[in-house]
Amino acid sequence: MKFPSSLSALLTALVRPALGAALCLWTASMPVTSHAQEQDWMPESDQNTKSIAGTSGRRFFWDFALSKNHPHRSNSPRANLAFDQYQSGTLEQNLYWVLSGRIDFDASPGTGIGHDHLSIALREAYLTYNLEQVHLDFGRINIRDGVALAYNPSDVFRSGSLPTRRTEDPSRLRESRLGLFAVQARTSGSFGHIAGLAAPAISDGISPTWYDPQLGAVNGREPQLYLKYTPPRWHDIYTNFIVHRVAKTSSTFAFNLSQNLGQRWMGYAELASVNTDTLNANQTNIWQTKHQYQQAAIGTSYSNEKRQTLSLEYQFNGAGLNQSQWSNEWQKADGIAIAQRFMRIGRQQDPLSRESLTALLQWDQFTSPYDDLTCLYRLSLVDKSHLQWCEWRYKQDRQEWSVSLTHLAGPARSEFGAAQQPLTLSAKLRLFY
């Protein structure tokens, strides 16, 4: 299916400024009636069913955050002030709407105050028309497939969806991502659930203004088609089959499943076959010819009566670096080529290494009924670099306090050692309305 270039240009010209202006006006006039909401630890695999019921909801909060790296060249902390809002409701009996976004102000001491410190993240802005058997969505839709924790090969819309990484918490990273501007049709029945989507190509400007909703972040320069089938549960096994096509560029075939293994254990797996370029860092041919690669995430989680959940996940990225590539061409390559590769994996949210491990501990009611502890450990099995992150949160009805510590270790040019910022301490206050 091809989209005329004139149609893509018209959609971009009409919708981009309208959405940016709408979010700014909606932010300024928001009511203050919502309370803090508990967050699910494991995001739902099928997010497309959330708007079928058409129930209304809202969530508003302010974030005040400080972070300090050690060592850090400027030797000064970084501050963030943000307003975040989610709203949904019903316009008519069969017409449902969702609007979700965030405005951030980031600065460090001595850098002054100006529009360069502002940014906007329009996560979702869409309408759903509920017919008798079919549900139609139009606008910026957030589709987050996958059952794994830190890496979701079957999540075909992850590339470009996370322009700023403000935490290592997998569930909150999923909440923060930008959606896809598209038209989607969904239907459910005894046969299961089927969703089909078409998205136009949208190119963002080279130097966007702070209020630009960045409609092209996930859409990109090529039209996209997407089809997902979710069969009925069988023996408590939940599955998704996904086909994704980017015009003239690539095709992805993906599959994921999860199953409860008794009352305390759960197992899950994601597999994908994707057409992409390798991470070869040869300066004479930085962008390699695309090939079909396999990607996977396989894991299990265990929960006990003490409200502790421990998960272990193995990740495989066939397009990532193997041991030979890391030891040879990656070490000899030009710094510009290396930087481009790091930018690419950051945008696509793929591991740099071919094989990785992730462990996650979530401890609810850590010392009291009001606090919890979350710790994440990520290890590259190729370059042996690793990331350690822990966050303690104290939750009340209208506020949440948190303190986190991030430790990165590894040699230069390694997946977690290249940043050369081994230790980061952060504190955040979240005020709900």
N, C-alpha and C positions, 0 to 999 in steps of 0.2 A: 504494500500500500504506500503510495507516494502523496506527500502533501505539497500543493503548489507553493512556490516561494512567496507569492503575493499574499496567500492566506496566512503564512507564518508571520510575515511582516505586519499585516493588519492586526493580528492577535496581539503581537508584541507592542505595537504602537498604542493600541486602545487599552490594554489591560495593565501594563507595567506602571504608568503613572497613576492610574486609578487605584490600584491596590496599595501603592505606597502612601498615597494621600488618605485612603480609607483607614489604614492602620494607624496613622498619626492622629486622625480625628477621633477614632474609636478609643485610642489610648487616653486622650485628653478628657473624654467624657464618660469614662467607665464608672459604674457604681461600685460600692464597697460593701458587698454582702456575703462574699464567699469565705470559706474557712480552709485551713490546710487539709490536704487529702493524702491518705496513705498511698504509697507507690508500690506497685507489684514488683517483686524482685525479678521474675522471669517474664519478659515482655511476651504478649500473645503472639503466636505465630501468624494468625490470620487477623490482621487489623481491619480488613475490609468489612467485617460483619458489624462493626461498632455503630454504624449510623443507620442500620435497618430499623431499629426500634424507634428512632426519632425523638428520644428524650432530651430535655434541655439540661445544660450544665454550665458551670463557670468556675474559673480559678484565676486569682490575681495575686501577685506577690512582688515585693521589692527584694533585690539582692544587694548586699554590701559586702565586698570581698577585698582582702589584702593577701598578697603572696610575695615571698622573698626567696630568691635563688641564692645558693652558696656553692661555689663563688659566682659572682655576677659582676660584669664589667662596670656597670653604673653604681653598684653597691647601694641601690635604693629599692624600696618595695614598689610593687605595682598594685594599683587600685582599680576596682571595677564597681560601678554602680549600674544597676539594670532594673528595668521594669518588665515583667513577664505577665502575659495574659492569655487565657484560653476561654472561649465562649462558644456555646452552641445553643440552638433553639429552633423553633418551628415558625415559619412565616405563614403557612396555610396548612391544611390538614395533611397534605402529601408532600410538602416542601420543607426541607430541613437544611440548616446552614451551620457551618463551622468556621470560626476565625481564631487563629492562634499565632502569636508572634512575640517578639522581644526586642527592646531597644537597649543597647549597651553603651556605656561611657567608660572607656579605658584610658588610664593615664598614669604617669609616674611623676614624682616631685621634680619641679624645675622644667617641665615640658610645656607648661602653659595650658590654657583651655581654649578649645576651638572645635570646629566641626570635624576635623581630622580624627578626633578621638571617638566620634560617634559611629555607630553601625546599627543596622536594622536587620532582623531575621524574621521574615514572614514564613512561618513554618507551614501553615495551612490556611486556605481561604477558598472554600468551595460550597456549592449547593448540591443537595441530593433530592432528586424527585423520586418518590416511592410510588411505583405502580403496583398492580396486584401481584405480579410475579417477578418483576424486574425493577432494579434500583439503578438510577442513572446519576452519576457524579460528574460535576463540571467545575474546574478551577484548579487550585494548587492542592494536591492530594498527597498525603504522606502514606506511602506503602512500605511497610517494614516486615518483610518476610524473614523467616528463619527461626530456629529454635535454639541455636547455640548461643554462647555467652559473648565471647570477645571477637569472634570472626564468623561472618554469615555468608558463605559462598552462594547461597540461594537468594540472598538479598540483592537483586539485580539493580536496584535504584540507590545503592549506597554511594556511588561515585559522585563527588561534588556536593553531597548533602550535608557535610559537616565543615563549614568554612573556618570555624574556630573551635578548638578543643579545650574546654574549660575544666574538665574533670576526667578521671579514669574510670568512673563508675559506668559499667556497660549499660545499665538501664537508663541512666540520665543522659548518656550520650545519644541513645536512641530517641529520647524525648526532645533533644535539642536540634535534630536535623531538619533540613529544609525539604519540602515536598516537591512533587513533580507537577507541572502544569499540563493537564491532560483531560480527556473525556473517558469515563469508565462506565461499563455496564456490568451489573452483578445479578445473579439469580441463585436461588437455593431451593432445594426440594429433597425428596427421598433419595435422589441420585447423588446428593452432596451439594457442593458450592462451586460455581463457575464465575470467574471474573475475566473480562477482556478490556484492554485499555489501548488507546491511541494518543500519542503525544507529539506535537509539532516540534520542529527545530527552532530554538530561540538562542540568539547570540547576545550576550551581555556586552556592554561598552567596556573599553579598555580601562577607563578611569571613572567608575560609577560613583554617583553621589551617595552620601551616607544613607539617604532614605530610599535608594533603589532596592526593590524587593528581590533582585537577582533571579529573575525568572529562568534564566538560562543555566543556572548553577547545576541542575540535575538534568534538564532537557538536553543541553548541549547543541551541537551544530547539525545533528542528523535526526530525522523523525524516528520514533520508536513505537514498536508494537509489543504487547505483553498479554499472555494468556496463562491463567492459573486454574487448576482443578484440584479441589479438596474433596476426596471421597468420604463417605460416612465412616465414622470410627468403626474399627474392626478389632475385636479382642483388646480394646483400650489402646489401640495404636492410632495416632493422629498423623496424617501425611499430607503433603502438598506436592504437586507436580507443576513445574513452571517452565514456560518457553518465552524467551525474550529476544527480540530482533531489533538491532540498530541498523537502519538502512545503509547499505553499501559498506558496512564496517564490520559487524560481528553478530554472532548468534550465541545465545547461552541456553543450555538445557540443564535444569536444576531439579533437585528432589530433596525433601527433608522429612524426617519422621521423629516422633517422640513417643515414649511409652512409660507408664508407671510400672515399676518392678516391685510390687508389694506396696506397703504403706510408707516406706522410708526412702526407697531408691527410685530414681528415674534415669532412663537412658535416652540419648538423642543422637542424631546423625544428620549431616547435610552434605550433599554431593553436588558438584556442578562441573559441567564441561563448557569452557568459555574460550572464545577466540580473541586473543590479545597478543601484545608484543612482549618479548622476554625482557628481563632486567639486565641484560648484557650491557656493560658500561664501556664498551669499545668506542672511543671518541670518534673514530672515522665512520661509524655507523650507529649512532646513538639510538635511532628508532629502527628497530629490527622489523623484518617481515613478520606479519602476524601468524601465529600458529594456534592450534587447538590445545589447550592445557586443561588438566584436571585440578580441581580444588575440593577440599574436604575439611570438615570439622566433626569430630566424634568425641562424645563426652558422657559423663554420668554425674549425678548429684545425689548426695545423701543428707537427709534431715533427721534430727533426733528430737526428743521431748524437751530438750533445753533450748529450743528455738535456734539451733545452730544448723546451718546448711553449708556443706562443703562440696564444691564442684571441681572436677578435673577435666580438662579439654585438650585434645591433640588436634593440631591444625596443620594442614598440608596445602601449600600453594605451588602448583607445578611450574608457574612462571617465575617463582622466586629464585634466589641464589642458592646453589648447592655449595658443598664444601670446596670444590675445585675452583669455582668462579670467585668465591669469597677470598680464597688464599692467593689467587693469581691476578686476573684481570681487574677485579674490583680494587685491589691495592695499588695497581699501576695506572689506573685511569685518571684522566684530568678531573680536577675539582669541579668544573662546571658540569661535566657529565654526571658526576656523583650527585650534585645538588639537584639536577633535573630528575634523577631517579627518585630521590627522597621526596620531592614535590609530587611526583606521580603516585607513589604508594600512599602518601598522606591524603591525596585527593580520592583515591580509590578505596582507601581503608583496607588494603591488603597487607599481609606480613611481608617484610623484606626477605626473610629467610624461607627456604623451601619447607622446613619443618620447625614447628614451634610447640610450646606447651603453655597452658594457662591454668592457674588455680585460683579459685575465688572462695572466700569465706564470708558468709553473712551471719551475724550474730544479733538477733533481735532481743530487746530487753537485756542489753549487755550488763549493766549494773543496776538498772531500775526499769520500771515499765515504760519509761519515756526516752530511753536512749538506745542506740544500736551501733554496731561496729562492722565495717566492711573493709576487707583486705583483699588485694589483688596481686598476683605474682605472674609475670610473663617472662618466658625464657626462650631465647633463640637457640635451637639445637645445632645451628650451623656456626655462628660466630661467638656463641656462649655469652653474649650480653644479656642483661636482664633488667626488668623494671619491677620495683616493689612500691606499692601504694596502699595506705591505710587511711580511713576516714572515720572519725567518731562524730555522731550526730545526736543532739539532744532536742527532742521534738515536743512542742506544746501546741495548744489550739491555734494560736495566731503567730507563732514564731518558731524558728528552728536555728539552732546554733550548730556549727560544725568546724572541726579542725582536721586538716589532712596533711600527711607527709608523703612526699614522693621521692624515691631514690632510684637513680639510673646508674648503671655500671656496665662498663665494656670498653674495649679498645676503640681508637679513632676509626671512623667510618663504619663501625658496627651499628646494628639496628637501634640499640638503646644508648650507646656510648657516644654517638656522633654529635649529640646536642651539647656535650661538654657542660652540662648543668646538673651535676650529680645529685643535688639535694634541694628540694623546694618545700617550704612550709607555707601553708595557706590557712586562712580563717575566714568564715563567712557567716553572716547573719541574714536570714530570710524571713521577711515579714509578710504574712498572709492577710488578705482582706476578705 
